[in-house]
Amino acid sequence: MTESAMRVPLRYLVLHTDRPVVETGTNLRGYIGNKFPEYPLLHHHLDNPIRTYPRVQYKVIGGTPAILGIEEGAQVIGEIADAINELVFLTGRYDVVQKVSYDQKIPIMPVPKPIKYRFVYPWMALNEENYRKFKGFHDWKEKKMFLNRILIGNILSMAKGLGIVIEERLSVRTMLDQVPIRYKGVEMTGFSGSFTVNFQIPEYIGIGKGVSQGFGTIRRMAPDSEVYNDKNLKGV
């Protein structure tokens, strides 16, 4: 296995509740972190500041809460899973009626044939500086190229945060819609939609900003489920 082809262990714990959860990954992160304070990884407090990519990521997708553990985070999720029998938020309590755990260990690496993915939770691509640049572009092609560069950078940052060295050049195509999001109490611009890239990414992992709270969560798409062309950039 080369430096650019590493198998990273992941555990995806899905929590089926007695009714759909209306809270966000942020609320789930707060509850689990407070319930298990002896595990610093659960609230992204790392002993090694270089390892900035969160090893535990919280999702609420379609009303279903889930937790993704990566590397040592996968072990932690396994240790706490039996003790998660309810979720309690300021707005109410949810009983966990079923828990399903999925384990993955696939290579994270460049691939010769592009793979299609979709964002199942909005991608937070823009910080304050990038947002100003994005709004300054008046041509759709400029905006599209700008977002494509950010997406490639996000993928490279994710790989670097997992200790994976990528020497090959990555190429992406995107079909995106602007969507409103709320992060740390602030209204921001996010993006939904899909993309192709010559890189293999584990399902349900997050890309971009706010991944510990569910933003940028991706799923792999069937090869013939979307048509891409160079003029796809919707909503901008």
N, C-alpha and C positions, 0 to 999 in steps of 0.2 A: 504494500500500500504506500503510495507516494504522499508527499506532504500535501498535494492538492487533491487527494482522494482519501478522506478519513471517514470511518464509520463512527458516528456519534450516537451513543445510546439515548433514547428518548422514551418517556412514559407519558401517555395522554389519558388523564383520569376524567371521565365524563360523569357528572352528578345529575341523575334524573330526580327531579323534585315533584312534590304533589301538585304543583301548578307552575306555570311559566314564571321564571324570575324576571322581574322588570328592572332590577338594578344592573349595574355595569361591571366590567372587569375591575374597575377601580374599587368598587364596594366589596367585591369578592376578595380582592387582594388585602384590603383592610381587615376584613373579618378573619381570614385564614392566618394572616400575620399576627394578629392579636391573640388568636386562639392557641397558636404554637410559637410563643416568643423565643423558645429555646433553639429555634432554627432560623438563623440570620438570613439564609438564602430565600426564605419565603417572603421577605420584604426587601430583597435586593441589597442587603448590607453585606458586602463582600470583604473578606480578609485581604484579598489581592486586588488592589484598585486597577490593575492593568486589565483584569477580566471584566470588562464593562458590559458585555452582552448578558442580559438577565438569564440565569439558569432556571428560573421559574416564571411562567407566564400565565396570566389569568384571562379567561375568555367567558363571555356570555353571548352566545350566538343563537338567535331564534328562541330566546327564553331559556336555553339550556346552559348551565354553568359548567365549566371544565377548567382543568389545570394541566399545563404542560410542564414537565420536568426534563431538563437537559443535563446530561452527564451526572454530576453529583446531585443535581436537582431531581433527577429521575429516582434516585435512591431515597431522597427525602419524601417525595410523593408516595412512594411505596410504604414508608414508615408511618405516615400520618393518615393514610386512606381509611383504615378501619375506624378511626376516631371521628370521622366526618359523618355525622348522622343528621345534622340539621345545619341550616344557614340562617343566621339571625342578623337582620339589618334594622336600621331605624324605622323603615317602613313596614316591617313585618318579619314573620318567621316562616321558613320553608322546611318541610320534612324531606330528607333525602330518602327516596323509596328504592333506588337502585344505583349501584356504582359499577361502571364498566371501565376497565383499564386496557389500553392498547399500548403495546411495546413496539418500538421501531429501532432499527439499527441499520440504516441504509447509508451508502456513501454520499457525502456532500462534496460535489466535485463538478468541474466542467464536463460537458458531454458533447459529442459531435452533432447530434440532432436536437434542435430546440424543443423545449418542453413548454406546454401551456399551463398557466396557473390563473386562478382568479382570487381576488380579495374577498374573503367571507366576512371581513370586518374592515372598515375604511383604513386606507393607507394614509398615514400622516407624513407627507413628504416634505412639507415646507416649514422651516423655522422663520423667525421674523425677518431675517435678512433675505432669505430665498423668496419669501412671499412678496417682498417689495420688487425684487427682480422679476418674478413671475408676472406680477400685475403690470410691469413696465413693458412687457412684450405685447405687441398689437397683432402680430402675425401668428396664426395657429401653428405653423411649422416651428417657429421659434419656441413656443410654449411646449410643444411636443418634444422637441430635442432636449429642452431644459429638463423636463420631467424624466426623460429616458436616462440622462446622465445622472440624475439624483438616484434613480432606481438602481442603476449599476453600482453607484457608490454605496448604497444601502446594503446591497448583496455582498459586496466586498467587505464592508464593515462587519456584517454578521459573520462571514467566514473568518475574518481576522480575530474577532472576539472569541471564536471557538478554536483558535490556534491553527487554522487552515490557511496555507499559503496558496494563492491563486496567481499563476504566472500567465495563463492563457487570457486572451482578450475576450471579454463578454460582450454580447450583442443582444439588445432587447427590442421588442415591438410591443406597443401598448394600445389598448382601447379603454379609455378612462372617462369617467364622469365626475365632475365636481360635486361634493356633498358637504353639507354643514356638519361639523363635529364639535364636541365640547371636551376640552382637556384642561384639567386643573382649574375648572370653573370659568374658562375662557372660551368664547366662540371662535372657532378656527375653520379653515378650509381643509377638507380631506378629499380622498379620491377612492371611488369604487370602480370596479371593472376587472379587466384581465390583461395578461401580458404573456409573451413568450420570451424565453432566454435559454441560451446554451449552457445551462447550469442546473444540476439536480439539487432540489431543496426539499427537506422533509415536510410533509403535510402538517398543517396547523402551527407551524413555526411563524414567528412574527418578523416583519421587515420594516425598517424605518424608525421613527420616533414613537415612544409610548408602547413598545411591544410588551412590556411587563403587564400592561393593562388591557391587552388584547388588540391594539391597533396593528394594522398591517398583516393580520393573520391570513395565510394563503392555503388554498387547496389545489391539487393537481386536476387538470381538466382532461377529458377524453380528446384524443387527437383531432377528431372531426367536429368538435362541439363549437368552434368559433372560427370565423374567417377574419384574417388580419390583412391590412394593407397600410401603406405609408400615410394615408390620409385619415386614419382613425384617431381622433381626439375629440371626444364629445364633451359638451358642457363648458368649454372654454373658448 
